[in-house]
Amino acid sequence: MQFKQQSIRFLAGCLALSLVACGGGGGDDSAATPEGEGSEGAAETTTDGGVSGDVLVDGSSTVFPISEAMAEEFMKANSGSRVTVGVSGSGGGFKKFCVGETDVSNASRPIKQSEIDICAENGIDFVELPVAFDGLSVVVSTENEWAACLKPEELGKMWEPGAEGAINNWNQVRPDFPDTELSLYGPGTDSGTYDYFTDATTGEEGESRGDYTASEDDNVIVQGVTSDSGGLGFFGFAYYAENKDKLKVVEIENSDGECIAPAEETIADGTYNPLARPIFIYVSTKSLEEKPAVKAFIEFHLAEANEGLISEVGYVPLPKDLSPKATERFNSATPGSIFEGGSSVGVKLSDKL
């Protein structure tokens, strides 16, 4: 049987989402928030003008829902500002960020050394800010009655480079699984989610079989798995939470041998391992110095009063003992990466901050 070899590239990085600010005080807020109501988790906002200017954000599709929510509420409070949020994957975002095309880069994995080098070549200094925790969610069709819990090694068996053209059936993953064609769906190679998943399952970051349906648009993965009884895919927890009535989430055997499903509690307490991870924004120090709107947007992003927005879109805010440390990194403009250009798999953020 031949695997699907379709490669779908989401072009939202080119067609960036422009979130247009609402009018002055007394105007209709419906342009920023559905039905004219403020988001439940946001701080009280006003439309009194505040700071003005453009903020350019791009990168991870995983982090996108957080930035989108923050941008909407920030522009309601600062009617002269315009925050544009694009999606080109963590790697694609860093390509733009490290040549000075954007102010903020969303990333679902730490910046790589090769990307740090490109930033340095172009005089781009940055502040790395963890903003939330995510749990990579492995999903199958609701028709799948056999894949209730999988080991990371079994995921690796499906996804490793050597599986291409060789592991095409569920009963090759586990003998008691049915004789059903296995189809795989996942983020493209520019995705930080792809990097993290391959690192945690195949043992080689950014290395996998090539014969899977790839897309930077997580909604394409949702649609693929939903319509394919033998399909399996993965993406950030927010996209599962948004589509849980259409998909079945697979529990993952953790380091203690327990089968654990991704949930806010298991992601926060670390029992959903090895697929729980921190997610980040990277901010240009030049933009912070020269663009007041960028500084104000990041301050809004990190404010404790706005943490509810992170929960609303399906992610886990940093715990109370870590969020002040992230804020201190921003306030002191601490440069560079706490991961030194390396992987975050198996690394406790508390140990790094």
PEFENFEN-V436116 format. One record per residue. N is the residue number from 1. SS is DSSP state (h for helix, s for strand, l for the rest). OMEGA is omega as a letter, one per 40 degrees, with the letter a starting at -180 (none if undefined). Layout:
BEGIN
n:ss:omega
N:SS:OMEGA
N:SS:OMEGA
END
This chain:
BEGIN
n:ss:omega
1:l:a
2:l:i
3:l:i
4:l:a
5:l:i
6:l:i
7:s:a
8:l:a
9:l:a
10:l:a
11:l:a
12:l:i
13:l:i
14:l:i
15:l:a
16:l:i
17:s:i
18:s:a
19:s:a
20:l:a
21:l:i
22:l:a
23:l:a
24:l:a
25:l:a
26:l:a
27:l:i
28:l:a
29:h:a
30:h:i
31:h:a
32:l:a
33:l:a
34:h:i
35:h:i
36:h:a
37:l:i
38:l:i
39:l:a
40:l:a
41:l:a
42:l:i
43:l:i
44:l:a
45:l:i
46:l:i
47:l:a
48:l:i
49:l:i
50:l:i
51:l:i
52:s:i
53:s:a
54:s:i
55:s:a
56:s:a
57:s:i
58:s:i
59:s:a
60:l:i
61:h:i
62:h:a
63:h:a
64:h:a
65:h:i
66:h:a
67:h:i
68:h:a
69:h:i
70:h:a
71:h:a
72:h:a
73:h:i
74:h:a
75:h:i
76:h:a
77:h:a
78:l:a
79:l:i
80:s:a
81:s:i
82:s:i
83:s:i
84:s:a
85:s:i
86:l:a
87:l:i
88:l:a
89:h:a
90:h:i
91:h:i
92:h:i
93:h:i
94:h:i
95:h:i
96:h:a
97:h:a
98:l:i
99:l:i
100:l:a
101:l:a
102:l:i
103:l:a
104:s:i
105:s:i
106:s:a
107:s:i
108:l:i
109:l:i
110:l:i
111:l:a
112:l:i
113:h:i
114:h:i
115:h:i
116:h:a
117:h:i
118:h:i
119:h:a
120:h:i
121:h:a
122:l:i
123:l:a
124:l:i
125:l:a
126:s:i
127:s:i
128:s:a
129:s:i
130:s:a
131:s:a
132:s:i
133:s:i
134:s:i
135:s:i
136:l:a
137:s:i
138:s:a
139:s:i
140:s:i
141:s:i
142:l:i
143:l:a
144:l:a
145:l:a
146:l:a
147:l:a
148:l:a
149:s:i
150:s:i
151:s:i
152:h:i
153:h:i
154:h:i
155:h:i
156:h:i
157:h:i
158:h:a
159:h:a
160:l:a
161:h:a
162:h:i
163:h:a
164:l:a
165:l:a
166:l:i
167:l:a
168:l:a
169:s:a
170:h:a
171:h:i
172:h:i
173:h:i
174:l:a
175:l:a
176:l:i
177:l:a
178:l:i
179:l:a
180:l:a
181:s:i
182:l:i
183:s:a
184:s:a
185:s:i
186:s:i
187:l:i
188:l:a
189:l:i
190:l:a
191:l:i
192:h:i
193:h:i
194:h:a
195:h:a
196:h:a
197:h:a
198:h:i
199:h:a
200:h:a
201:h:a
202:l:a
203:l:a
204:l:a
205:l:i
206:l:a
207:l:i
208:l:i
209:l:a
210:l:a
211:l:i
212:l:i
213:s:a
214:s:i
215:l:i
216:l:i
217:l:a
218:h:i
219:h:i
220:h:i
221:h:i
222:h:a
223:h:a
224:h:a
225:h:a
226:h:a
227:l:a
228:l:a
229:l:i
230:l:a
231:s:i
232:s:i
233:s:i
234:s:i
235:s:a
236:l:a
237:h:a
238:h:a
239:h:i
240:h:a
241:h:a
242:h:a
243:l:a
244:l:i
245:l:a
246:l:a
247:s:i
248:s:i
249:s:a
250:l:i
251:s:a
252:s:i
253:s:a
254:l:a
255:l:i
256:l:i
257:l:i
258:l:i
259:s:a
260:s:i
261:l:i
262:l:i
263:l:a
264:h:a
265:h:a
266:h:i
267:h:a
268:h:a
269:l:i
270:l:a
271:l:i
272:l:i
273:l:e
274:l:a
275:l:i
276:s:a
277:s:i
278:s:i
279:s:a
280:s:i
281:s:i
282:s:a
283:s:i
284:s:i
285:h:i
286:h:i
287:h:i
288:h:a
289:h:a
290:h:a
291:l:a
292:h:a
293:h:i
294:h:i
295:h:a
296:h:i
297:h:i
298:h:i
299:h:i
300:h:a
301:h:a
302:h:a
303:l:a
304:h:a
305:h:a
306:h:i
307:h:i
308:h:i
309:h:i
310:h:i
311:h:a
312:h:a
313:l:i
314:l:i
315:l:a
316:s:i
317:s:i
318:l:i
319:l:a
320:h:a
321:h:a
322:h:a
323:h:i
324:h:i
325:h:i
326:h:i
327:h:i
328:h:i
329:h:i
330:h:a
331:h:i
332:l:a
333:l:a
334:l:a
335:l:i
336:s:a
337:l:i
338:l:i
339:l:i
340:l:i
341:l:a
342:l:a
343:l:i
344:l:i
345:l:i
346:l:a
347:l:i
348:l:i
349:h:i
350:h:i
351:h:a
352:h:i
353:l:none
END
